[in-house]
Amino acid sequence: MKRILFMAALLSLLCSEVVMAQMTRQERREAWKEARAQRRAEQKALEEVQDSVAFIKAVEALKAGNWVLEADNVVFRNGMLRFVSSNTNYVAIQNGEGTVQTAFNNFVYSPNGLGGVTVQGQVSDQKISQDKHGNIFMNFSIFGGAISATLNLTLTGGTNEASVYISPNFNGNTLTMNGNLVPYDEATVFEGTTSW
């Protein structure tokens, strides 16, 4: 009988140790989940602050007329999407002059030496508006020796993510560039040889 009581006490002690170990594991798991959730919340708050600062800088650059949209992808009129280098594919305005540059790998026609074209002209007819969601819209034209186009830019509210739809006035070869809009002096672009 003593042996049975001893075994029962030993078994209950082992069971309580297992329960305690499981509770400890569960508590550790919960603490890890809470810490991960807190890190994610802090990271999200930091990204929101950075996006807000980038948006304010982008809006100020638009209003000042000195900005660059560094494109990381280009969408052609047939819907084909092509990822590109943001330092060689861009639309820029500085002091009333606009530049549109494309540069693609394996592009046969390459007057700018980068695999695309670089065209410049005078900017005119600038109109800026904002919707109730904070998105900024800018419509303008660029006229030069090699370019005559209407451009429609959309800056997403709260970020510096933007897209510009380029519509040439004399042909239907439209193009949309998507990327980040930054002040001209913060741009990291490389300009190829200007066409004409």
Secondary structure as GFF3:
##gff-version 3
##sequence-region A 1 196
A	DSSP	alpha_helix	2	64	.	.	.	ID=ss1
A	DSSP	beta_strand	66	76	.	.	.	ID=ss2
A	DSSP	beta_strand	81	83	.	.	.	ID=ss3
A	DSSP	beta_strand	90	94	.	.	.	ID=ss4
A	DSSP	beta_strand	97	101	.	.	.	ID=ss5
A	DSSP	beta_strand	118	130	.	.	.	ID=ss6
A	DSSP	beta_strand	136	143	.	.	.	ID=ss7
A	DSSP	beta_strand	148	155	.	.	.	ID=ss8
A	DSSP	beta_strand	161	168	.	.	.	ID=ss9
A	DSSP	beta_strand	175	183	.	.	.	ID=ss10
A	DSSP	three_ten_helix	184	186	.	.	.	ID=ss11
###
